Amino acid sequence: MNIKRFEENGKGRFYIEKEGKEAAKIEYTRTDADHITITYTEVDEQMRGEGVGQQLVEKSVEFAREENLKIDPKCSFAKSVLTSSEEFADVLQ
């Protein structure tokens, strides 16, 4: 799946488009130069059960590693994914 990123004025999102609309997204806010806070995850009903939410969280982790950022997961879904495995420990705030 093609995951895109958009950021403006300290607020951003990773998203997947389907039929010209955002069908899945994970939203974040830059809280300072070294941190982002994941605030929201949403996956369209038609895409649920396909691991799309997991892919969005993993894309956020990839971004955090590239930018040397820590993630504060306020979104319950993102928090459950990020705290479920040691592989994400390096990016957790």
N, C-alpha and C positions, 0 to 999 in steps of 0.2 A: 504494500500500500504506500502511496505517496503522501507522506506527512509534511505539511508546510508549516512555516513559522511566520508570525507577524508580531511586531512589537512597536509600541509607540508610547512615549511619555511614561516609561517605566512599567507599563502594563503590556502583557503579551499572551500569546496562545500558540499552541501547536494544534493543528486541525487537519481533518481529512474531508475533502469535498466529494460529494456524490450528487450527480445531476445538478451541478451548479450551486449547491447549498452545503453549508457546513453540517456534515452528518455526525461528526464526533470532534470533541475538542477537550483540551486541558488548558486551563487559564492559570497564569502566574503574575505576580507583582514583584518587581525588583525592590527589595526593602532597603538595600544599600549596595555598595559596590561589590560586595562579596557574597550576597545572599539573594535567593528568590524564595517566594512563598507560593506554593501551589494552593490555589483557592477553590478550584472547581473542576470537575470532570463530568462530561456528558457524552453519552453514546446513543445515537438514534436506535429506536427499538428494532429496526430491521437489521442492525449490525451487531446487536448484543449476542454474546455467546461465541464470538469469533476472535476473542483476545484483543480487540481493538483498544480497550482501555489500558491494558497492559502495555501495548505497543506505544501508546502516548506517554505513559509514565517512563518507559525505557528511553524514548526520544528526549524527554526532559532531563533524564540522567546523563545521556550522551552530551547534551548541550551544557549542562552544569560542569561536566568533566572538561570539556573543551574550553570553557570560559573560567575555569577554576573557581566555581561557585559552590556554595552549600545550599541545600534545599530544606525549607521548613514546610512540611506537608500539613496544611490545615484541612485540606479535603480528606474526608475519611477513606475514600477509595485509594487515593494516592498514598496515604499513610499506611494502609494495610499492605499495599504492594511493597513499598519501600522498607517497611520494618519486617517483612516476612523472610528476608534473605540477607545474609552477610555481604553479598555481592554489591549491595547499595550503600553499605556503611560509610564508605569514603565520602559520599556526598550529603549525608544526613547532618543537619545542624544539631 
